[in-house]
Amino acid sequence: MTSVRIGVISDQDTLAALLAENWWAIALRGVLGIVFGLIALLLPGATMLSLVLLFAAYTFVDGLFGLISALRAARQHGRWGYLTFEAMVNIATAAIALLWPGITVVAFVLLVAFWAILSGVLMLGAAFELHDGRAWLILGGLASVIYGGLLIAAPLLGAVVLTWWIGAYAIVFGFSLLVLAFRLRGHAGEHRPAAAM
């Protein structure tokens, strides 16, 4: 049992030493997070457009790989119809996202809206089965339904608000990484793993 504990402590010391020596990489991640968050807060339209373009590039590449898989399956006399159909859907989705990025943003916001409404209705249904905490479940369900309704009523405003939330998250995440990095910098060199005997 002692050897196991020594192994765990040794692994923790090794990890601590590695993190402390590379504090600058954590700090860089923090700075990038804060910069991205500020861009998302100050330029929500450009941020959302960038996310749409990234999504379009991903679905296009995924579609190309799907076509390659379909061709290989056809050569080996396997089932290739579904692979081809999926690849074509991905490529078409990428084309729509590139040609009409506004529609893509609205579609994403509407997807979030329908998810919020559905989960809110399910929460409300579950509230009637519950005795303790029913009021909180009803409150959460109503908030979810109202949120979904507001997104449907104003999807472009909803996209801006979603981008602001992403930006706020990125700033908090980046700041926490910066604090961690500078704390690790203060401990660099303290956690040297013991040399093997």
C-alpha positions as CSV (number, residue, x, y, z in Angstrom):
1,M,0.0,0.0,0.0
2,T,2.9,2.3,0.8
3,S,4.4,1.8,-2.7
4,V,1.1,2.7,-4.3
5,R,0.9,5.9,-2.3
6,I,4.6,6.8,-3.2
7,G,3.7,6.2,-6.8
8,V,0.7,8.5,-6.7
9,I,2.8,11.2,-4.9
10,S,5.6,10.8,-7.4
11,D,3.1,11.2,-10.3
12,Q,1.6,14.3,-8.7
13,D,5.0,15.8,-8.2
14,T,5.9,15.1,-11.8
15,L,2.7,16.7,-13.0
16,A,3.2,19.7,-10.8
17,A,6.8,20.1,-12.0
18,L,5.7,19.8,-15.6
19,L,3.0,22.4,-15.2
20,A,5.3,24.8,-13.3
21,E,8.0,24.6,-15.9
22,N,5.5,25.3,-18.7
23,W,3.6,28.0,-16.9
24,W,4.0,30.3,-20.0
25,A,1.9,27.9,-22.2
26,I,-0.9,28.1,-19.7
27,A,-0.6,31.9,-19.5
28,L,-0.7,32.0,-23.4
29,R,-3.9,30.0,-23.4
30,G,-5.3,32.4,-20.8
31,V,-4.4,35.5,-22.9
32,L,-5.9,33.9,-26.0
33,G,-9.1,33.1,-24.1
34,I,-9.4,36.7,-22.9
35,V,-8.7,38.1,-26.4
36,F,-11.3,35.8,-27.9
37,G,-13.8,36.7,-25.2
38,L,-13.3,40.4,-25.8
39,I,-13.7,40.0,-29.6
40,A,-16.9,38.0,-29.0
41,L,-18.3,40.7,-26.7
42,L,-17.2,43.7,-28.8
43,L,-17.8,42.2,-32.3
44,P,-20.5,39.5,-31.8
45,G,-21.5,39.6,-35.5
46,A,-17.9,38.8,-36.7
47,T,-17.6,36.1,-34.0
48,M,-20.8,34.4,-35.1
49,L,-19.8,34.6,-38.7
50,S,-16.4,33.1,-37.9
51,L,-18.1,30.2,-36.1
52,V,-20.4,29.7,-39.1
53,L,-17.4,29.6,-41.5
54,L,-15.6,27.2,-39.2
55,F,-18.7,25.0,-39.1
56,A,-18.9,25.1,-42.9
57,A,-15.3,24.2,-43.3
58,Y,-15.7,21.2,-41.0
59,T,-18.8,19.9,-42.7
60,F,-17.2,20.3,-46.1
61,V,-14.1,18.3,-45.1
62,D,-16.2,15.7,-43.4
63,G,-18.3,15.4,-46.5
64,L,-15.2,14.9,-48.6
65,F,-13.9,12.1,-46.3
66,G,-17.4,10.6,-46.4
67,L,-17.2,10.5,-50.2
68,I,-13.8,8.8,-50.0
69,S,-15.3,6.2,-47.6
70,A,-18.2,5.6,-49.9
71,L,-15.9,5.1,-52.9
72,R,-13.8,2.6,-51.0
73,A,-16.9,0.8,-49.9
74,A,-18.2,0.6,-53.5
75,R,-14.9,-0.8,-54.7
76,Q,-15.1,-3.5,-52.1
77,H,-18.7,-4.2,-53.0
78,G,-19.9,-2.9,-49.6
79,R,-22.8,-0.7,-48.8
80,W,-22.0,2.7,-50.1
81,G,-25.4,4.4,-50.5
82,Y,-25.8,5.7,-47.0
83,L,-22.2,6.9,-46.9
84,T,-22.7,8.8,-50.2
85,F,-26.0,10.3,-49.0
86,E,-24.4,11.5,-45.7
87,A,-21.4,13.0,-47.6
88,M,-23.7,14.9,-50.0
89,V,-25.8,16.2,-47.0
90,N,-22.6,17.4,-45.3
91,I,-21.3,19.1,-48.5
92,A,-24.7,20.7,-49.1
93,T,-24.8,22.0,-45.5
94,A,-21.4,23.5,-46.0
95,A,-22.5,25.2,-49.2
96,I,-25.6,26.6,-47.5
97,A,-23.5,27.9,-44.5
98,L,-21.1,29.6,-46.9
99,L,-23.7,31.1,-49.2
100,W,-26.2,32.1,-46.6
101,P,-24.4,32.4,-43.2
102,G,-27.3,34.4,-41.8
103,I,-29.7,31.4,-42.4
104,T,-27.1,29.1,-40.6
105,V,-27.0,31.4,-37.6
106,V,-30.8,31.6,-37.4
107,A,-31.1,27.8,-37.8
108,F,-28.6,27.3,-34.9
109,V,-30.5,29.8,-32.7
110,L,-33.8,28.1,-33.5
111,L,-32.3,24.7,-32.7
112,V,-31.3,26.0,-29.3
113,A,-34.8,27.6,-28.9
114,F,-36.6,24.3,-29.7
115,W,-34.3,22.4,-27.3
116,A,-35.0,25.0,-24.6
117,I,-38.8,24.7,-25.1
118,L,-38.8,20.9,-25.2
119,S,-36.6,20.5,-22.1
120,G,-38.7,23.1,-20.3
121,V,-42.0,21.3,-21.2
122,L,-40.4,18.0,-20.0
123,M,-39.3,19.7,-16.7
124,L,-42.8,21.0,-16.2
125,G,-44.2,17.5,-16.8
126,A,-41.7,16.1,-14.3
127,A,-42.6,18.8,-11.7
128,F,-46.1,17.3,-11.3
129,E,-44.6,13.9,-10.4
130,L,-42.4,15.5,-7.7
131,H,-43.4,16.6,-4.2
132,D,-40.2,18.1,-2.9
133,G,-38.7,20.9,-4.9
134,R,-41.6,21.1,-7.3
135,A,-41.6,24.9,-7.3
136,W,-37.9,25.0,-8.4
137,L,-38.5,22.6,-11.2
138,I,-41.6,24.6,-12.4
139,L,-39.5,27.8,-12.2
140,G,-36.7,26.1,-14.3
141,G,-39.2,24.7,-16.8
142,L,-40.9,28.1,-17.2
143,A,-37.6,29.9,-17.6
144,S,-36.6,27.4,-20.3
145,V,-39.8,27.7,-22.2
146,I,-39.7,31.6,-22.0
147,Y,-36.1,31.6,-23.1
148,G,-36.9,29.4,-26.1
149,G,-39.9,31.6,-27.0
150,L,-37.7,34.7,-26.8
151,L,-35.1,33.1,-29.1
152,I,-37.9,32.3,-31.6
153,A,-39.3,35.8,-31.5
154,A,-35.9,37.4,-32.1
155,P,-33.4,34.9,-33.4
156,L,-30.7,37.4,-34.5
157,L,-30.8,39.1,-31.1
158,G,-30.6,35.6,-29.6
159,A,-27.5,34.9,-31.7
160,V,-25.8,38.1,-30.4
161,V,-26.7,37.1,-26.8
162,L,-25.3,33.6,-27.3
163,T,-22.1,35.1,-28.6
164,W,-21.9,37.4,-25.6
165,W,-22.3,34.4,-23.3
166,I,-19.5,32.6,-25.2
167,G,-17.3,35.7,-24.8
168,A,-18.0,36.0,-21.1
169,Y,-17.2,32.4,-20.6
170,A,-13.9,32.8,-22.6
171,I,-12.9,35.8,-20.5
172,V,-13.5,34.0,-17.2
173,F,-11.8,30.9,-18.4
174,G,-8.8,32.9,-19.7
175,F,-8.5,34.9,-16.5
176,S,-8.5,31.7,-14.4
177,L,-5.8,30.2,-16.6
178,L,-3.7,33.4,-16.2
179,V,-4.0,33.3,-12.4
180,L,-3.0,29.6,-12.4
181,A,-0.1,30.3,-14.7
182,F,1.4,33.0,-12.5
183,R,0.9,30.9,-9.4
184,L,2.7,28.0,-11.1
185,R,5.5,30.4,-12.2
186,G,6.1,31.2,-8.5
187,H,6.6,27.5,-7.8
188,A,8.8,26.7,-10.8
189,G,11.8,24.6,-9.8
190,E,10.2,23.5,-6.4
191,H,8.7,20.2,-7.6
192,R,11.6,18.4,-9.2
193,P,10.9,14.7,-9.5
194,A,13.3,12.5,-7.6
195,A,15.9,10.8,-9.8
196,A,15.4,7.0,-10.2
197,M,17.8,4.8,-8.2
